């Protein structure tokens, strides 16, 4: 297959795994209308959570990922929250343009990429020294803050097994009921 882009091998990483407590953090949580500093723990304490790390908003991988999640109606089943290095303004525009506000999707803005570093999933951005973004990754978290499903890409671009992710979301919802 002739791709119009390079697939970059990232190798393995020692990221949080199933059974681990999800690392907590505080960052601006962006909706279509506003943002405010919010802890991750305040979200999963209200119900199970899907945390999605991805490339900068507007890039092909992020757009494709959220389109697939919407088509499978995953954001209507669970609180789905994205995280990228984009600014709050870019996140709010993406939410509005992609119709994600209808599903309650929000994004953590982390321009310095410190959260990905905390999760050990940071990668250099296009070989620019000192500039990084998160690897593609998904974490399903229960109301106790325990990771029930973890996937981290080892290439860029990379996409989760959506059937497996959907099954993990359904399982954590059933357990929570």
VEXDREN-2710 file (C-alpha; in Angstrom, 1 decimal):
% VEXDREN-2710
k/r/px/py/pz
1/UNK/0.0/0.0/0.0
2/UNK/1.4/3.4/-0.9
3/UNK/0.7/5.9/1.9
4/UNK/1.0/9.6/1.5
5/UNK/2.7/9.8/4.9
6/UNK/5.4/8.0/6.8
7/UNK/4.7/5.5/9.5
8/UNK/7.1/6.1/12.4
9/UNK/8.0/3.3/14.8
10/UNK/8.0/4.6/18.3
11/UNK/9.0/1.4/20.1
12/UNK/7.7/0.3/23.5
13/UNK/7.1/2.4/26.6
14/UNK/6.5/1.8/30.3
15/UNK/3.0/3.4/30.4
16/UNK/0.3/2.9/33.1
17/UNK/-1.3/-0.5/32.6
18/UNK/-4.6/-2.3/33.4
19/UNK/-4.9/-2.5/37.2
20/UNK/-2.8/0.6/37.9
21/UNK/-4.2/3.7/39.4
22/UNK/-4.5/6.3/36.7
23/UNK/-2.1/9.2/37.2
24/UNK/-4.1/12.3/38.3
25/UNK/-3.4/15.8/36.9
26/UNK/-5.0/19.3/36.7
27/UNK/-5.3/21.1/33.4
28/UNK/-7.8/23.3/31.7
29/UNK/-10.8/21.2/30.7
30/UNK/-12.3/22.7/27.5
31/UNK/-15.9/22.5/26.3
32/UNK/-17.4/24.3/23.3
33/UNK/-18.3/27.3/25.5
34/UNK/-15.6/27.7/28.3
35/UNK/-12.7/26.1/30.1
36/UNK/-11.6/25.8/33.7
37/UNK/-8.8/24.0/35.6
38/UNK/-10.1/20.5/36.5
39/UNK/-8.6/17.4/38.0
40/UNK/-8.9/14.1/36.2
41/UNK/-10.0/12.5/39.4
42/UNK/-13.1/14.8/39.7
43/UNK/-14.3/13.3/36.4
44/UNK/-13.9/9.6/37.1
45/UNK/-15.4/10.0/40.5
46/UNK/-18.6/11.0/38.8
47/UNK/-18.6/7.9/36.5
48/UNK/-16.4/5.8/34.3
49/UNK/-14.2/7.7/31.9
50/UNK/-12.5/7.2/28.5
51/UNK/-9.3/9.3/28.4
52/UNK/-8.0/9.7/24.8
53/UNK/-4.5/11.1/24.1
54/UNK/-3.9/12.1/20.5
55/UNK/-1.9/14.3/18.1
56/UNK/-2.7/18.0/17.8
57/UNK/-6.3/19.0/17.1
58/UNK/-7.0/19.2/13.4
59/UNK/-4.3/16.7/12.4
60/UNK/-5.6/13.7/10.4
61/UNK/-5.1/11.1/13.3
62/UNK/-7.1/13.2/15.8
63/UNK/-9.9/13.9/13.3
64/UNK/-10.2/10.3/12.2
65/UNK/-10.1/9.0/15.8
66/UNK/-12.9/11.2/17.0
67/UNK/-15.0/10.5/13.9
68/UNK/-14.7/6.7/14.6
69/UNK/-15.6/7.2/18.3
70/UNK/-18.7/9.3/17.2
71/UNK/-19.8/6.7/14.6
72/UNK/-19.7/4.0/17.3
73/UNK/-21.5/6.3/19.7
74/UNK/-18.9/5.7/22.4
75/UNK/-19.1/9.3/23.7
76/UNK/-22.9/8.7/24.4
77/UNK/-22.1/5.7/26.5
78/UNK/-19.2/7.1/28.7
79/UNK/-17.6/10.4/29.6
80/UNK/-15.1/10.7/26.7
81/UNK/-12.3/13.2/27.3
82/UNK/-9.5/14.0/24.9
83/UNK/-6.0/15.4/25.6
84/UNK/-3.6/17.1/23.2
85/UNK/-1.0/19.8/23.1
86/UNK/-3.4/22.2/21.4
87/UNK/-4.6/25.4/23.1
88/UNK/-8.0/25.8/24.7
89/UNK/-9.1/27.9/21.8
90/UNK/-8.2/25.2/19.3
91/UNK/-10.0/22.6/21.4
92/UNK/-13.1/24.6/21.7
93/UNK/-13.2/25.2/17.9
94/UNK/-12.6/21.5/17.2
95/UNK/-15.5/20.6/19.6
96/UNK/-17.8/22.9/17.8
97/UNK/-16.7/22.0/14.2
98/UNK/-16.9/18.2/14.8
99/UNK/-20.3/18.3/16.6
100/UNK/-18.7/16.9/19.7
101/UNK/-20.6/19.2/22.1
102/UNK/-23.7/17.2/21.3
103/UNK/-22.0/14.2/23.0
104/UNK/-20.6/16.1/25.9
105/UNK/-17.0/15.6/24.8
106/UNK/-14.4/17.8/26.4
107/UNK/-10.6/18.1/26.0
108/UNK/-7.8/18.8/28.4
109/UNK/-5.4/21.4/27.0
110/UNK/-1.8/20.5/27.7
111/UNK/0.4/22.6/25.4
112/UNK/3.6/21.8/27.4
113/UNK/2.8/18.0/27.1
114/UNK/3.5/17.4/30.8
115/UNK/0.6/15.0/31.2
116/UNK/2.0/12.7/28.5
117/UNK/5.3/12.8/30.2
118/UNK/3.7/11.8/33.5
119/UNK/2.1/8.8/31.6
120/UNK/5.4/8.0/29.9
121/UNK/3.8/8.4/26.4
122/UNK/5.5/11.6/25.1
123/UNK/7.2/11.6/21.8
124/UNK/9.2/14.2/19.8
125/UNK/7.1/16.1/17.4
126/UNK/8.5/15.9/13.8
127/UNK/12.1/15.8/15.1
128/UNK/11.8/19.2/16.7
129/UNK/14.1/19.4/19.7
130/UNK/12.2/20.2/22.9
131/UNK/8.8/20.0/21.3
132/UNK/6.7/16.9/22.0
133/UNK/3.1/15.6/21.9
134/UNK/1.4/12.5/23.3
135/UNK/1.6/9.2/21.6
136/UNK/-1.8/8.0/20.6
137/UNK/-3.3/6.2/23.6
138/UNK/-6.6/5.3/25.2
139/UNK/-7.3/4.5/28.9
140/UNK/-10.7/3.4/30.3
141/UNK/-10.9/4.3/34.0
142/UNK/-13.4/3.1/36.6
143/UNK/-14.9/5.3/39.4
144/UNK/-12.1/4.2/41.8
145/UNK/-9.5/5.5/39.4
146/UNK/-8.3/2.1/38.3
147/UNK/-7.3/1.6/34.6
148/UNK/-9.5/-1.2/33.2
149/UNK/-8.2/-0.9/29.6
150/UNK/-5.0/0.6/28.3
151/UNK/-3.8/0.9/24.7
152/UNK/-0.7/2.9/23.6
153/UNK/0.3/3.2/20.0
154/UNK/3.8/2.0/19.1
155/UNK/3.7/3.8/15.7
156/UNK/2.5/7.1/14.3
157/UNK/-0.1/7.2/13.1
158/UNK/-1.7/4.4/15.1
159/UNK/-5.3/3.7/16.1
160/UNK/-6.8/1.5/18.8
161/UNK/-8.7/-1.6/18.0
162/UNK/-12.1/0.1/18.1
163/UNK/-14.0/-3.2/18.8
164/UNK/-11.7/-3.9/21.8
165/UNK/-12.1/-0.4/23.0
166/UNK/-15.9/-0.5/22.7
167/UNK/-16.0/-3.8/24.6
168/UNK/-13.9/-2.3/27.4
169/UNK/-16.2/0.7/27.6
170/UNK/-19.3/-1.5/27.8
171/UNK/-17.6/-3.7/30.4
172/UNK/-16.7/-0.8/32.7
173/UNK/-20.3/0.6/32.3
174/UNK/-21.8/-2.7/33.2
175/UNK/-19.5/-3.0/36.3
176/UNK/-20.4/0.5/37.4
177/UNK/-24.2/-0.2/37.3
END
